[in-house]
Amino acid sequence: MNNQLAENQPTASRRLAHKLLLRVFEVDAFLDHLIDAAFARSDFTQRDRGLVSELCYGVTRYALYLDSRIQKYLKQPISDMLPPARMALRMGAYQLLFMRVPAHSAVNESVNLIRQTQLRGMINAVLRKLAAETEPMPDNADVLTLPSWITGFVKSLRGTEGLALWAKAINQPAPVSIRCRPNRSPRHTVAQDLSQEARSITERLDIPEILEAPGLQSPITHPSYQNGTWTLQDGAASLVSMLLDPQPHERILDLCEAAGGNTCHFLDLAGPTASVVAVDQHPSRSALIQNNAKRLGLEKQLQIVIADATDEDALRQQIDGPFDRVLLDAPCSGLGTLRRHPEIRHRKSPTPDAALLAVQQKLLHVAATFVKPGGTLVYSVCTVTYEEGPGQIKRFLTTHPEFSIKSIQEPLIPFSEPLLNGRAIRTWTDLHGVDGFFAVSMTHTLVASKSVVD
């Protein structure tokens, strides 16, 4: 936000942003995927790409607040407007309120996004009135970007001040998060290698192997990424791998892998004698796992299974258990990733979907059946709701008394909080500077345990 942008940006940049935003809001597309695909097909300069990204992410983050400012000058509810006109107004308002774009440029470029004469006149009039305002930005502007169902449950967990801090944090761009591979190159060496290309490089003192590189452009094109010296992984996801604590010679099951980040981290932590079976039901994502492992030189230790992990019988036909360690990084509401995926706030329901909770419960049961006695099961979700985190674990332990929660050990203790008697990890973007995750590690005991979960 507040990028210093020149007055005369090409209209093509704003037209692309307008097009992408309409897809995000009208067809529930994911913003990061749209931007990546659009840039791959374009010859935009880095400056143009910066403008497109700023407009897309900024408008998506602040849409609800922008609507409240625009509505004062409309005769009809903004929700009743034609989507192209509504989005042009939002883009103009964002430039006026949050970017260093001259008012005449913000107004004219927004008007030029629409062809209908009547709508052009309305957009021109509304934005000129907004440009003439002297109303200061309210202190709770970031809170006003979130629907009430999100602010309500976060306030119940964090209080009014905590909600404000969290809302501000999730409305900031996430830095490029790099996981270094000490077996390939020390972290400080990677930092030196990238120091000329990022605005700054920070070594996380609390999360081993993680570097944060704000402003690093096109990281996946960097030679040291392509040759496997480092990879991209949020610090919270790295903590989940550390919680699983894979060891040499172990067999590990990753029941719901996506792009292969956790899978590859397991193998880096456990070394060349460990092996991982990674399950995903989407062939396209399975290809991502394979490509990631190959880039990192880990493909020989990896077996990829394309299957529906909720179908235990079908899964057993492809996988021989049991395993020493099992990770279930379950599908979830994703509310912990709002700074990376701001569109989520516009499409989730006020309570976790019953069908989603049922899938999580089924996956937990299936995952448990693959853990050998004495083995470890880690459950994680990238969200902050009670129902998908502690609520699921309490329910699971009542039906699976052979499992007990393990204590949190260093260096993870700073990320624990009084959930499940302090034996769970929960991260908040404002408190820890990473995505919001919940994770807990459980041991398969030989006899039914009496696990305290209050």
C-alpha positions in Angstrom: 0.0 0.0 0.0 1.1 3.6 -0.5 3.5 2.8 -3.3 5.0 5.8 -5.1 3.5 5.4 -8.5 3.8 7.7 -11.4 0.9 9.6 -12.7 0.8 8.3 -16.3 0.7 4.5 -15.9 -0.5 2.7 -19.1 -4.3 2.2 -19.3 -3.5 -1.4 -20.1 -2.3 -2.0 -16.6 -5.6 -0.7 -15.1 -7.7 -2.6 -17.7 -6.0 -5.8 -16.7 -6.5 -5.1 -13.0 -10.2 -4.4 -13.7 -10.6 -7.6 -15.6 -8.8 -9.7 -13.0 -10.8 -8.2 -10.1 -14.1 -8.9 -11.9 -13.1 -12.6 -12.1 -12.1 -12.6 -8.4 -15.4 -11.1 -7.2 -17.8 -12.5 -9.8 -16.6 -16.1 -10.4 -14.6 -16.8 -7.2 -11.3 -17.1 -8.9 -8.1 -17.0 -6.8 -6.2 -13.8 -7.2 -2.7 -15.1 -7.1 -3.3 -17.7 -9.8 -5.0 -15.1 -12.0 -2.1 -12.7 -11.7 0.6 -15.3 -12.3 -1.2 -16.5 -15.4 -1.8 -13.0 -16.7 1.9 -12.0 -16.2 3.1 -15.1 -17.9 1.2 -14.1 -21.0 2.1 -10.4 -21.0 5.1 -8.3 -21.7 4.4 -5.8 -18.9 7.3 -4.1 -17.3 8.1 -4.6 -13.7 6.5 -1.2 -13.0 3.3 -2.2 -14.8 3.2 -5.5 -12.9 3.6 -3.6 -9.6 0.6 -1.4 -10.5 -1.6 -4.3 -11.4 -0.6 -6.2 -8.3 -1.2 -3.2 -6.0 -4.6 -2.5 -7.5 -5.7 -6.1 -7.4 -4.6 -6.9 -3.9 -5.5 -3.5 -2.5 -9.0 -3.4 -3.9 -9.6 -7.0 -2.8 -8.4 -6.3 0.7 -10.2 -3.0 1.2 -13.4 -3.5 -0.9 -15.8 -3.4 2.1 -14.3 -0.2 3.4 -14.1 1.4 -0.1 -17.8 0.5 -0.6 -18.7 2.4 2.6 -16.9 5.5 1.4 -18.4 5.3 -2.1 -22.0 4.6 -0.9 -22.4 8.1 0.5 -22.5 9.5 -3.1 -24.8 6.9 -4.6 -28.6 6.9 -4.9 -28.7 3.1 -5.1 -27.0 0.4 -3.0 -23.6 -0.3 -4.4 -24.4 -4.0 -4.4 -27.1 -3.3 -7.0 -24.7 -1.7 -9.5 -23.4 -3.5 -12.6 -20.2 -5.3 -11.6 -17.9 -3.5 -14.1 -19.1 0.0 -12.8 -18.8 -1.1 -9.2 -15.3 -2.3 -9.7 -14.2 0.8 -11.6 -15.5 2.9 -8.6 -13.6 0.7 -6.2 -10.4 1.0 -8.2 -10.7 4.8 -8.4 -11.5 5.1 -4.7 -8.5 2.9 -3.8 -6.1 5.1 -5.8 -7.6 8.2 -4.2 -7.5 7.0 -0.6 -4.4 4.7 -0.5 -2.1 5.4 -3.4 0.0 8.4 -4.4 -1.8 8.8 -7.7 -3.0 12.4 -8.6 -6.7 12.7 -8.3 -7.3 13.6 -12.0 -5.4 10.5 -13.1 -7.3 8.2 -10.7 -10.7 9.6 -11.8 -10.0 9.7 -15.5 -8.5 6.2 -15.7 -11.4 4.8 -13.7 -13.9 6.5 -16.0 -12.1 5.1 -19.0 -12.7 1.6 -17.9 -16.4 1.9 -18.7 -18.0 2.6 -22.1 -21.6 3.5 -21.2 -21.9 7.3 -21.2 -24.3 7.4 -18.3 -22.2 5.2 -16.1 -19.1 7.1 -17.0 -20.8 10.3 -15.8 -21.8 8.7 -12.6 -18.3 7.3 -11.9 -16.7 10.7 -12.7 -19.1 12.5 -10.3 -18.7 10.1 -7.4 -14.9 9.9 -7.6 -14.6 13.7 -7.8 -16.7 14.1 -4.7 -14.6 11.5 -3.0 -11.4 13.3 -4.1 -12.6 16.5 -2.6 -13.2 14.9 0.9 -11.0 15.9 3.8 -12.2 13.0 6.0 -9.2 11.3 7.7 -8.7 7.6 7.5 -10.3 6.1 10.6 -8.1 4.2 13.1 -10.1 1.0 12.5 -10.0 1.1 8.7 -8.4 -2.3 8.6 -11.1 -3.8 10.8 -13.7 -2.3 8.5 -12.3 -4.3 5.6 -13.6 -7.5 7.2 -17.1 -8.9 7.4 -18.7 -8.9 10.8 -18.6 -12.7 11.1 -14.8 -12.7 10.9 -14.3 -9.7 13.3 -16.8 -11.3 15.7 -15.0 -14.5 16.2 -11.5 -13.0 16.2 -12.6 -10.4 18.8 -13.9 -13.2 21.0 -10.4 -14.8 20.8 -8.2 -11.8 20.9 -10.2 -8.8 22.2 -10.7 -5.4 20.6 -7.1 -4.5 20.5 -6.0 -7.9 19.3 -8.5 -7.7 16.5 -7.2 -4.3 15.3 -3.6 -5.5 15.3 -4.5 -8.7 13.5 -6.6 -6.9 10.9 -3.8 -4.5 10.2 -1.3 -7.3 9.8 -3.3 -9.3 7.4 -3.8 -6.3 5.2 -0.1 -5.9 4.6 1.6 -7.8 1.7 3.3 -11.0 2.8 7.0 -11.0 2.4 8.6 -13.7 0.2 9.3 -16.5 2.7 12.3 -18.7 1.8 13.2 -22.0 3.4 16.9 -22.6 3.2 18.4 -26.0 3.0 21.5 -26.2 5.3 22.6 -29.4 3.5 23.0 -27.4 0.4 24.0 -23.9 1.6 24.0 -22.1 5.0 21.2 -19.6 5.5 23.6 -16.6 5.7 25.1 -17.6 2.3 21.6 -17.6 0.7 21.0 -14.2 2.4 24.1 -12.7 0.9 23.3 -14.2 -2.5 19.8 -12.5 -2.6 20.8 -9.3 -0.8 21.1 -7.2 -4.0 17.7 -8.2 -5.3 15.4 -7.7 -2.3 14.7 -4.6 -0.3 15.9 -6.4 2.8 16.8 -9.8 4.0 15.8 -11.0 7.5 16.9 -14.2 9.1 14.1 -15.4 11.4 15.7 -16.0 14.8 12.7 -18.0 16.0 12.2 -20.2 12.9 15.3 -22.1 11.8 16.0 -22.1 8.0 13.6 -19.3 7.2 14.6 -16.0 5.4 12.1 -13.2 4.6 12.9 -11.2 1.5 10.4 -8.3 1.0 10.5 -7.0 -2.6 12.2 -10.1 -4.1 10.8 -10.2 -7.6 10.1 -13.4 -9.5 11.8 -15.7 -6.9 11.1 -18.9 -8.9 13.3 -17.6 -11.8 16.3 -17.2 -9.5 19.1 -19.6 -10.4 19.6 -20.7 -6.7 15.9 -21.5 -6.5 16.0 -23.5 -9.7 19.0 -25.5 -8.7 17.4 -26.4 -5.3 19.5 -24.4 -3.0 16.3 -23.0 -1.4 12.6 -23.2 -1.8 9.5 -21.1 -0.9 7.6 -21.9 2.3 5.8 -19.8 4.8 7.3 -19.9 8.3 4.1 -21.4 9.8 4.2 -24.4 7.4 7.8 -24.9 8.4 6.7 -25.1 12.0 4.3 -27.9 11.2 7.2 -29.9 9.7 9.2 -29.3 12.8 6.3 -30.4 14.9 6.1 -33.7 13.0 9.9 -34.1 13.7 10.7 -36.8 11.1 13.8 -38.9 11.8 16.2 -41.0 9.7 15.0 -44.4 8.4 11.4 -43.5 9.0 8.4 -44.0 6.7 6.2 -40.9 6.6 2.7 -40.4 5.2 1.6 -36.9 4.0 -2.1 -37.6 3.6 -3.2 -34.3 1.9 -0.2 -32.8 0.2 -0.7 -29.9 -2.2 2.4 -28.5 -3.9 5.0 -30.6 -2.0 6.3 -28.1 0.5 5.8 -30.2 3.6 6.8 -33.4 1.9 10.1 -32.0 0.8 10.8 -30.4 4.2 10.2 -33.8 5.9 12.9 -35.3 3.7 15.3 -32.5 4.3 14.9 -32.9 8.0 15.1 -36.7 8.1 17.9 -37.1 5.6 18.4 -39.6 2.7 17.4 -42.7 4.6 13.8 -41.6 5.2 10.9 -42.0 2.7 7.6 -40.2 2.2 4.3 -41.3 0.6 2.4 -38.2 -0.5 -1.3 -38.4 -1.3 -3.4 -35.9 -3.3 -6.5 -36.5 -5.3 -5.7 -34.0 -8.0 -3.3 -35.2 -10.8 -2.2 -31.6 -11.6 -1.1 -31.0 -8.0 0.6 -34.4 -7.9 2.7 -33.1 -10.8 3.6 -30.1 -8.8 4.8 -32.3 -5.9 6.9 -34.4 -8.3 8.5 -31.3 -10.0 9.2 -29.7 -6.6 10.9 -32.9 -5.3 12.9 -33.3 -8.5 14.2 -29.7 -8.3 15.3 -30.4 -4.8 16.9 -33.8 -5.6 14.5 -35.7 -3.4 12.4 -37.6 -5.9 13.9 -41.0 -5.2 12.7 -40.9 -1.6 9.2 -40.0 -2.6 6.1 -42.0 -3.7 3.1 -40.0 -5.0 -0.3 -41.6 -4.7 -3.3 -40.1 -6.5 -6.3 -40.9 -4.4 -9.2 -39.6 -2.4 -7.9 -39.7 1.2 -11.4 -40.0 2.6 -11.8 -43.4 1.0 -9.9 -45.6 3.4 -10.5 -48.9 1.5 -9.3 -47.5 -1.8 -6.4 -45.9 -0.2 -5.2 -49.2 1.4 -5.1 -50.8 -2.0 -2.4 -48.3 -3.0 -0.6 -47.7 0.3 1.1 -50.2 2.7 0.9 -49.1 6.3 1.6 -48.5 9.0 3.8 -45.4 9.1 6.1 -44.0 11.8 4.7 -40.5 11.3 1.6 -39.2 9.5 0.7 -35.6 8.7 -2.8 -34.5 8.0 -2.7 -30.9 6.7 -6.4 -30.9 6.3 -8.5 -28.9 3.8 -10.0 -25.9 5.8 -11.5 -22.5 5.5 -8.0 -20.9 5.0 -8.7 -17.9 7.1 -5.1 -17.9 8.4 -3.9 -17.1 4.9 -5.9 -13.9 4.4 -2.8 -11.7 3.8 -1.8 -14.0 0.9 -5.4 -14.7 -0.2 -7.5 -11.6 0.7 -10.4 -12.8 -1.5 -11.3 -15.4 1.1 -13.0 -12.8 3.2 -15.6 -12.2 0.5 -16.7 -15.8 0.0 -16.7 -17.8 3.2 -19.8 -18.4 5.4 -20.2 -17.1 8.9 -19.6 -20.6 10.4 -17.3 -23.4 9.1 -19.2 -25.4 6.6 -20.7 -28.6 8.1 -19.6 -30.6 5.1 -16.0 -29.3 5.5 -16.0 -30.2 9.2 -17.2 -33.7 8.3 -14.4 -34.1 5.7 -11.8 -33.1 8.4 -13.3 -35.7 10.8 -13.2 -38.4 8.2 -9.6 -37.6 7.2 -8.5 -37.6 10.9 -10.0 -41.1 11.3 -8.3 -42.4 8.1 -5.0 -40.8 9.1 -5.2 -42.5 12.5 -5.5 -45.9 11.0 -2.1 -45.5 9.3 -0.1 -44.6 12.4 1.8 -47.5 14.0 1.7 -48.0 17.8 4.2 -45.5 19.2 4.0 -43.4 16.1 3.1 -39.8 15.6 0.0 -38.1 14.0 0.1 -34.4 13.4 -3.1 -32.5 12.5 -2.8 -29.0 11.1 -5.0 -26.4 9.4 -4.2 -22.9 8.0 -7.1 -21.3 9.8 -7.9 -19.7 13.2 -11.4 -21.0 13.9 -12.1 -23.0 17.0 -14.3 -25.6 15.2 -11.6 -26.6 12.7 -8.8 -26.6 15.3 -9.2 -27.5 19.0 -12.8 -28.5 18.4 -11.8 -31.2 15.9 -9.1 -32.6 18.2 -11.4 -32.8 21.2 -13.9 -34.7 19.1 -11.2 -37.0 17.7 -9.8 -37.9 21.1 -13.2 -38.9 22.4 -13.5 -41.5 19.6 -9.8 -42.5 19.5 -8.7 -42.9 23.0 -5.5 -44.7 21.8 -4.1 -41.3 20.9 -2.7 -38.7 23.4 -1.5 -35.2 22.8 2.3 -34.7 22.9 3.9 -31.7 24.7 5.4 -28.9 22.7 9.2 -28.7 22.8 11.7 -26.1 21.9 12.1 -24.3 19.5 8.3 -24.4 19.1 7.3 -23.3 22.7 7.0 -19.6 21.7 4.3 -20.6 19.2 2.1 -22.5 21.7 -0.8 -20.9 23.5 -3.3 -22.1 26.1 -5.2 -24.4 23.8 -5.5 -28.0 24.7 -3.5 -27.2 27.9 -0.8 -25.4 26.0 0.1 -28.5 23.9 -1.0 -27.0 20.5 0.6 -24.5 18.2 -1.4 -21.5 17.0 0.2 -18.7 15.0 -1.3 -15.3 14.4 0.0 -13.0 11.6 0.4 -10.0 13.9 2.0 -11.9 16.8 4.3 -14.1 14.8 4.7 -12.6 11.3 3.5 -15.8 9.6 0.3 -17.3 8.3 -2.3 -18.3 10.9 -2.0 -22.0 11.6 -3.2 -24.5 14.2 -1.3 -27.7 14.7 -1.2 -30.5 17.3 1.0 -33.6 17.6 -0.4 -36.9 19.0 1.1 -40.2 19.9 -0.5 -43.6 19.1 -0.2 -45.2 22.5 -0.4 -49.0 23.0 -3.4 -48.7 25.3 -6.3 -46.2 25.5 -5.0 -42.9 27.0 -6.8 -40.5 29.3 -5.9 -37.3 27.4 -6.9 -34.0 29.0 -8.2 -31.7 26.4 -9.9 -28.9 28.3 
